Amino acid sequence: MGISFKDLDDESQELLQSASNEARFRTAASKFYYFAYHMCRTCLPDVKASGNYGMHKTFYKGLQNVDDLAIIGSRLEKLHALRVNADYHLKEIFSSSHLKRAKDLSDSISNDIKCFLSERGK
């Protein structure tokens, strides 16, 4: 059946509402990243990957190489760094402020994409 980036947004919002401990902060932050990443990939399919990195980094570097999308790419890079910390750096504290930062970046990326597409009549 599959899911869409909208499903990931719904899930991240639900996780946010129940985020009462560090494990949930981390899980919600990760979902906010994947929502934003898949929204970018779906809504901006013509963006070319840039560099010889992993698939996520080459994608946000590709966004950064397009003048009108550079801010989205920069925000996605910051959100990716938060997601990596949430998923892999378990000995480091991941607090509710980190989760708030992930949500704020995700919201900004979503709004920026909507504005970009609206300006182009899409």
KERO-543153 format. One line per field, with one value per residue: residue number from 1; residue in three letters; x, y, z of N, C-alpha, C in turn. Coordinates in nm, 3 decimals. Each point is the difference from the previous one (the first is absolute). Layout:
// residues N
k: c(NUM;...)
r: c(ala;...)
n_east: c(X;...)
n_north: c(Y;...)
n_up: c(Z;...)
ca_east: c(X;...)
ca_north: c(Y;...)
ca_up: c(Z;...)
c_east: c(X;...)
c_north: c(Y;...)
c_up: c(Z;...)
//
This chain:
// residues 122
k: c(1;2;3;4;5;6;7;8;9;10;11;12;13;14;15;16;17;18;19;20;21;22;23;24;25;26;27;28;29;30;31;32;33;34;35;36;37;38;39;40;41;42;43;44;45;46;47;48;49;50;51;52;53;54;55;56;57;58;59;60;61;62;63;64;65;66;67;68;69;70;71;72;73;74;75;76;77;78;79;80;81;82;83;84;85;86;87;88;89;90;91;92;93;94;95;96;97;98;99;100;101;102;103;104;105;106;107;108;109;110;111;112;113;114;115;116;117;118;119;120;121;122)
r: c(met;gly;ile;ser;phe;lys;asp;leu;asp;asp;glu;ser;gln;glu;leu;leu;gln;ser;ala;ser;asn;glu;ala;arg;phe;arg;thr;ala;ala;ser;lys;phe;tyr;tyr;phe;ala;tyr;his;met;cys;arg;thr;cys;leu;pro;asp;val;lys;ala;ser;gly;asn;tyr;gly;met;his;lys;thr;phe;tyr;lys;gly;leu;gln;asn;val;asp;asp;leu;ala;ile;ile;gly;ser;arg;leu;glu;lys;leu;his;ala;leu;arg;val;asn;ala;asp;tyr;his;leu;lys;glu;ile;phe;ser;ser;ser;his;leu;lys;arg;ala;lys;asp;leu;ser;asp;ser;ile;ser;asn;asp;ile;lys;cys;phe;leu;ser;glu;arg;gly;lys)
n_east: c(0.081;0.095;0.084;-0.046;0.062;-0.123;0.009;0.120;-0.060;-0.105;0.086;0.073;-0.116;-0.040;0.118;-0.011;-0.127;0.061;0.078;0.021;0.083;0.126;-0.039;-0.107;0.079;0.083;-0.099;-0.057;0.119;0.022;-0.123;0.028;0.120;-0.049;-0.087;0.089;0.081;-0.101;-0.036;0.125;0.025;-0.120;0.013;0.124;-0.068;0.008;0.009;0.115;0.038;0.070;0.110;0.103;-0.118;-0.057;-0.108;0.000;0.130;0.007;-0.113;0.032;0.113;-0.074;-0.079;0.111;0.010;-0.125;0.022;-0.111;0.085;0.098;-0.094;-0.077;0.099;0.021;-0.130;-0.009;0.112;-0.050;-0.114;0.074;0.074;-0.114;-0.045;0.117;-0.003;-0.125;0.038;0.114;-0.019;-0.022;0.130;-0.033;-0.021;-0.124;-0.012;-0.098;0.105;0.067;-0.099;-0.008;0.133;-0.012;-0.097;0.070;0.108;-0.066;-0.055;0.120;0.052;-0.098;0.007;0.132;-0.021;-0.096;0.079;0.104;-0.078;-0.049;0.124;0.007;-0.108;0.069)
n_north: c(-0.119;0.009;0.099;0.117;0.108;0.012;-0.130;0.029;0.102;-0.073;-0.095;0.091;0.049;-0.124;-0.027;0.117;-0.032;-0.113;0.096;-0.098;-0.058;-0.019;-0.122;0.054;0.083;-0.102;-0.081;0.097;0.036;-0.130;-0.013;0.107;-0.058;-0.122;0.066;0.084;-0.102;-0.079;0.103;0.027;-0.128;0.003;0.112;-0.041;-0.076;0.124;0.005;0.039;-0.121;0.035;-0.043;-0.049;0.022;-0.020;-0.076;0.010;-0.012;-0.093;-0.039;0.017;-0.056;-0.088;-0.001;-0.011;-0.078;0.004;0.117;-0.031;-0.100;0.089;0.085;-0.061;0.000;0.125;0.024;-0.065;0.064;0.110;-0.023;-0.026;0.104;0.063;-0.046;0.028;0.116;0.018;-0.041;0.071;0.118;-0.122;0.015;0.074;0.101;-0.044;0.131;0.048;0.073;-0.114;-0.060;0.106;-0.006;-0.131;0.021;0.098;-0.076;-0.106;0.078;0.051;-0.121;-0.048;0.105;-0.015;-0.129;0.016;0.091;-0.081;-0.101;0.076;0.044;-0.129;0.026;-0.066)
n_up: c(0.000;0.089;0.025;0.039;-0.043;-0.045;-0.026;-0.049;-0.061;-0.034;-0.035;-0.062;-0.044;-0.026;-0.052;-0.059;-0.022;-0.029;-0.047;0.086;-0.084;0.030;0.024;0.052;0.068;0.016;0.034;0.070;0.049;0.010;0.047;0.075;0.019;0.021;0.075;0.052;0.022;0.037;0.073;0.034;0.023;0.062;0.067;0.014;-0.086;-0.047;0.132;-0.049;0.029;0.107;-0.058;0.064;0.050;0.117;-0.018;0.131;0.022;-0.095;0.060;0.129;-0.038;-0.066;0.106;0.072;-0.107;0.041;-0.060;-0.064;0.006;-0.006;0.039;-0.089;-0.088;0.038;-0.003;-0.116;-0.030;0.055;-0.064;-0.106;0.035;0.023;-0.118;-0.052;0.066;-0.040;-0.118;0.003;0.054;0.041;0.006;-0.107;0.081;-0.016;0.014;0.074;0.034;-0.003;0.064;0.080;0.003;0.016;0.088;0.056;-0.013;0.044;0.092;0.020;-0.006;0.072;0.080;0.001;0.007;0.090;0.055;-0.008;0.033;0.096;0.018;-0.018;0.073;0.091)
ca_east: c(-0.081;0.088;-0.044;0.048;0.064;-0.106;-0.013;0.113;-0.032;-0.100;0.067;0.091;-0.084;-0.048;0.114;0.027;-0.099;0.027;0.143;0.014;0.133;0.103;-0.018;-0.106;0.053;0.085;-0.084;-0.076;0.093;0.033;-0.115;-0.007;0.097;-0.043;-0.110;0.056;0.080;-0.086;-0.075;0.093;0.021;-0.124;-0.045;0.110;0.062;0.101;0.126;0.108;0.092;0.128;0.110;0.019;-0.032;-0.117;-0.115;-0.063;0.088;0.004;-0.126;-0.006;0.102;-0.063;-0.092;0.080;0.057;-0.106;-0.019;-0.131;-0.020;0.117;-0.039;-0.062;0.112;0.072;-0.084;-0.003;0.129;-0.004;-0.094;0.068;0.097;-0.079;-0.047;0.115;0.024;-0.110;0.002;0.127;0.085;-0.086;0.063;-0.018;-0.136;-0.089;-0.104;-0.120;0.038;0.044;-0.122;-0.063;0.080;-0.033;-0.134;0.006;0.064;-0.094;-0.107;0.056;0.021;-0.133;-0.052;0.082;-0.036;-0.133;0.018;0.072;-0.092;-0.106;0.056;0.014;-0.132;-0.014)
ca_north: c(0.119;0.116;0.120;0.125;0.089;0.051;-0.098;0.022;0.122;-0.038;-0.081;0.085;0.083;-0.087;-0.027;0.123;0.011;-0.099;0.004;0.029;-0.043;0.016;-0.096;0.053;0.121;-0.047;-0.061;0.107;0.080;-0.080;0.004;0.135;0.004;-0.080;0.073;0.110;-0.058;-0.058;0.110;0.060;-0.093;-0.012;0.129;0.060;-0.119;0.033;0.037;-0.094;-0.028;0.068;-0.053;-0.144;-0.027;-0.086;0.051;0.114;0.117;0.044;0.067;0.136;0.079;0.035;0.111;0.119;0.051;0.069;0.126;0.011;-0.111;-0.011;0.008;-0.129;-0.094;0.029;-0.044;-0.146;-0.045;0.016;-0.100;-0.129;-0.011;-0.032;-0.138;-0.088;0.002;-0.072;-0.143;-0.071;0.048;-0.028;0.042;0.144;0.037;0.053;0.058;0.054;0.114;-0.057;-0.038;0.124;0.047;-0.088;0.037;0.133;-0.015;-0.072;0.094;0.100;-0.066;-0.021;0.131;0.047;-0.077;0.047;0.133;-0.020;-0.059;0.097;0.104;-0.059;-0.043;-0.146)
ca_up: c(0.000;0.005;0.069;-0.060;0.096;0.088;0.107;0.091;0.074;0.101;0.102;0.079;0.087;0.107;0.088;0.073;0.107;0.106;0.032;0.143;0.045;-0.102;-0.110;-0.086;-0.065;-0.110;-0.102;-0.065;-0.080;-0.117;-0.091;-0.059;-0.110;-0.115;-0.063;-0.081;-0.109;-0.103;-0.063;-0.098;-0.112;-0.076;-0.057;-0.077;-0.060;-0.101;0.063;-0.029;0.109;-0.016;0.080;0.018;0.139;0.013;-0.074;0.064;-0.015;-0.139;-0.030;0.053;-0.071;-0.127;0.029;0.030;-0.126;-0.074;0.073;0.065;0.093;0.087;0.141;0.032;0.013;0.125;0.111;-0.002;0.052;0.146;0.051;-0.015;0.110;0.120;-0.013;0.024;0.145;0.065;-0.033;0.015;0.109;0.115;0.125;0.011;0.039;-0.103;0.086;-0.064;-0.084;-0.128;-0.071;-0.046;-0.113;-0.113;-0.046;-0.062;-0.131;-0.085;-0.036;-0.092;-0.129;-0.059;-0.044;-0.112;-0.119;-0.042;-0.062;-0.125;-0.098;-0.024;-0.087;-0.134;-0.045;0.014)
c_east: c(0.086;-0.060;0.053;0.069;-0.105;-0.024;0.112;-0.021;-0.100;0.065;0.092;-0.080;-0.055;0.111;0.034;-0.094;0.028;0.145;0.021;0.135;0.097;-0.015;-0.107;0.042;0.079;-0.084;-0.078;0.091;0.038;-0.114;-0.017;0.099;-0.052;-0.122;0.057;0.078;-0.090;-0.092;0.086;0.016;-0.123;-0.034;0.106;0.077;0.112;0.135;0.103;0.090;0.134;0.104;0.001;-0.017;-0.111;-0.120;-0.066;0.084;0.006;-0.128;-0.003;0.109;-0.053;-0.098;0.079;0.062;-0.102;-0.038;-0.131;-0.025;0.111;-0.037;-0.066;0.109;0.077;-0.079;-0.007;0.131;0.002;-0.093;0.060;0.100;-0.071;-0.047;0.113;0.032;-0.107;0.012;0.127;0.084;-0.076;0.060;-0.009;-0.146;-0.074;-0.125;-0.123;0.034;0.055;-0.121;-0.070;0.073;-0.031;-0.137;0.002;0.065;-0.092;-0.113;0.049;0.021;-0.133;-0.058;0.077;-0.034;-0.136;0.008;0.068;-0.094;-0.112;0.046;0.013;-0.131;-0.021;-0.079)
c_north: c(0.125;0.116;0.122;0.084;0.060;-0.096;0.015;0.126;-0.030;-0.077;0.086;0.089;-0.082;-0.032;0.122;0.013;-0.095;0.002;0.045;-0.046;0.006;-0.095;0.051;0.130;-0.040;-0.057;0.105;0.083;-0.073;0.004;0.137;0.011;-0.076;0.060;0.107;-0.053;-0.052;0.104;0.067;-0.090;-0.010;0.128;0.065;-0.111;0.031;0.041;-0.109;-0.016;0.068;-0.061;-0.151;-0.036;-0.104;0.067;0.122;0.126;0.046;0.073;0.140;0.089;0.043;0.115;0.129;0.061;0.070;0.125;0.005;-0.109;-0.012;0.002;-0.130;-0.105;0.020;-0.046;-0.152;-0.057;0.008;-0.105;-0.140;-0.022;-0.033;-0.145;-0.099;-0.005;-0.081;-0.151;-0.074;0.038;-0.012;0.041;0.151;0.029;0.057;0.046;0.046;0.122;-0.047;-0.039;0.124;0.056;-0.084;0.035;0.134;-0.006;-0.070;0.091;0.104;-0.057;-0.021;0.130;0.054;-0.073;0.046;0.136;-0.012;-0.052;0.097;0.110;-0.048;-0.056;-0.150;-0.034)
c_up: c(0.000;0.078;-0.073;0.107;0.095;0.116;0.103;0.083;0.111;0.115;0.086;0.095;0.117;0.100;0.085;0.120;0.116;0.047;0.145;0.056;-0.118;-0.118;-0.096;-0.067;-0.124;-0.115;-0.078;-0.090;-0.129;-0.102;-0.063;-0.116;-0.121;-0.069;-0.093;-0.120;-0.111;-0.064;-0.106;-0.122;-0.089;-0.074;-0.088;-0.073;-0.100;0.059;-0.024;0.122;-0.028;0.093;0.008;0.147;0.004;-0.065;0.065;-0.019;-0.145;-0.039;0.058;-0.058;-0.137;0.017;0.021;-0.125;-0.088;0.078;0.077;0.104;0.104;0.148;0.044;0.021;0.129;0.121;0.007;0.053;0.153;0.063;-0.010;0.113;0.132;-0.002;0.026;0.149;0.073;-0.019;0.040;0.121;0.132;0.134;0.021;0.035;-0.122;0.074;-0.078;-0.086;-0.134;-0.084;-0.054;-0.122;-0.124;-0.058;-0.072;-0.138;-0.098;-0.047;-0.100;-0.139;-0.071;-0.053;-0.119;-0.129;-0.053;-0.067;-0.136;-0.108;-0.036;-0.096;-0.144;-0.052;0.008;0.124)
//
